[in-house]
């Protein structure tokens, strides 16, 4: 029993300085700040039509629908600071612009006496999205003194939306646009950062920044 206690005390005596040295080595040898700039593909904005913020006024009260929605993709900028080996905190921002056709359905009677759809383009709606979110990143694994980092990222904030309508019709339809703000978020369960100082990153997830993101990083 006495020998077991002596061995335990000896192990604690050895491990304590080793643990402190390991922590000091991390602070000294690992870069704690990073900037990333990247491109996001298929953000959640592509599933939200700007027509919900648009009111159409005319005597027939026809319903406006959207079609041919296009996006330039999401351009994102992130800054993070590591507070320890596991957790990093930071701030993220992204810009995205989409465009869609505005259509009305002027139904007509066919020769067979059936009422059929007849969609007519009356304008184009452009939407601009600016998302700002605080973020937290969990650094699960790393190799070569942090040159390769495997992580998960979560971000929650706000998305500001501005609509701009261009009338393509000679009819009397009018559209009013509104500026709104909505819940912005990003959940990326899997991300990989490569490079000691200058390098690149790639991550997959869902939210305001896209289902897939890739770009450049700079660490210091």
N, C-alpha and C positions, 0 to 999 in steps of 0.2 A: 504493500500500500504506500509505504514511504517512497519507494522507488518510482511509483507511478506519479505521485505528486511532484517529485523532483523533475521528472521528465516533462510533465505538463508546464511547470514553471519555466523550465528551460526553453520549451517550445514557444511560450508566450513572450519570453525575453528576446528570442530571435526574431519572431514574426512582427512584433510591434515596430522596431526600427525599420524592418524591411517594408512594412506597409506604409510608413511615413515616407520612406525613400521613394517608394513606387508612386505615391501621390505627388511628391515634389518633382519626380521625373516627368510625370504627366504634365504638370504645369509648365515645366521648363521646355520639354521637348515637343509638345503638341501645340498646333496653332488653334487659337480660341475664337477667332472672328472670321466670317466669310461673307462675301457678296456673290450672289448668283443672278444671272440674267438669262432668260430662256423663253422658249416658244411652247405654248400649250395647244393641244389638238382636242377639239370637240368638248368645249366646256359645257356646263349645264345651261348657259345662256342660249345655246342653240336649240334647246327644247322649250324655251319660253318666248312666245311671240310678243312683240311690242304692241300689238293691236289691242291688248287688254288695257292699255293706257290711252287709247285713242277713242274719241267719240265722233260718230258720223251723224250729221243732221241733214235730213232731206224729207220731203213730203211722203215718200214711199216707205220709209223706215226699213230699207233693205239691209241685210246683214253683211258685214265686211268679213272676208276670210283672207288668210295669208297663204302664199305659195312661193316656191323657189327661194327659200331662205338660204342665205350665204353668209360666210364669216371669213375674216382675214386670220382668225385664230387669236389666241390670247398671248400678249407680250407681258412677261412678268419680271419683277425685280424683288429680290429678297435680301435681307440682312439678318444674320444670326450671330449670337454670342454664346459660347459654351460656359455654363456655370459649374460644370463637373464633367466627369467622364461620360455620364449617361445623357444628361439633359442640356438642350440648347434652347434659348428664347430669342425671339426676333420679331421682325415686322415685314410684311409682304404687301406688294401692290401689283395690280395688273390692269391692262387696258385691252378692250376688245370692241370691235365694230362689226355690226351685222346689217344686212340689207334684205328686204323681202318685198314681194309684189303684193299690192292690195287689190283684192278682187271683189266684185259683187255678182250675185247670181240673178240674172234677168231671165227667168224661166220662160220658155216659149212652148207653144203647142206644136207638136209634130203633125205630119200629114195623117198619121194613124190616130190622132186625137189623144195623144199621150203628152203630159206635161214633162218636158225634159230640161236638164240643167243647161244654162248658157252663161258661162263665167266671162266677165269683161273686166279687163285691167283698168283701174281708175287712178292708180298712183303707185309710188314707191315709198316705203318707210325705212329710214336709216336709224339704227339704234347704236348709241355709244355707251359702253359700260366701263366704269372705273371702280375697281374693288380694292379696299384697304382692310387688312386683317392682321392682328397680332398672331403669332404662331409659336408653337412648341414642337421641338424635334427630339425624338428619342434615338440616340446613337447606339444601336444594339451590338454591333461588332465592327472592328477595324483591324487593319493589317498594315505592316510597314510604318509604324509610328503615325498612323492616321492618314497615310496616303490613299487608302481605300476605306471608305466608311459606308456601312449598311445602316439605313435609318428608316424611321416612320415619321411622317409630318402631319400635324393637325393645325388648322387655322380657322378662326371664326371672326367675322367682322361685318362690314356693310358694303353693299354694292350700289353705286349711284348710276342712274339711268337717265339718258337724255334722248328724246325722239325728234326726228326731223322728217316731215312729210313733203313730198313733191307731187303736185297734182299733174296727172297725165291725161286727164279727161276734160272734155269741153262741156260736160254736163254740170249740174248745179250742186254736186256733192262737195261737202267741205269736211276737212279733218282738222281737229285740234289736238296738238301734242301736249304732253305733260312731262315734267321732270319729277322723278320718283326716286326713292331709295328703298332697298330691300336687304334681306338677310344674305350675307355673303359667306362662303365657307369653302374649305378644301380638306379632304381626307385622302392622304396618300399613304397607304399601308406599306408600300415598298419603294425605297429610293436608294440610289447608289451614287456616291461622289468619289471621283478619282482625281488624284493630283496633289502634290505637296503644297504648292502655292497656286500656280495657274493650272487649271484643269477643266473637267467637265462633270456634268451630272445628268442623271436620267431617273424619272420616277413615274409611277402609275397610281391612279386613284380616281376620284370623282369630285367635281365641284366647280367653283368659279374660275379655276386655273386650267382645267382640262383633264381628260382621262389619261393623257400621257404628256409629260413635259420633258424637255431636254434643252441643254444649253451649256454655258460657260460659268466657271466659278473662279474666284480669287480669294485666297485664304491668307491671313496674316495674324 
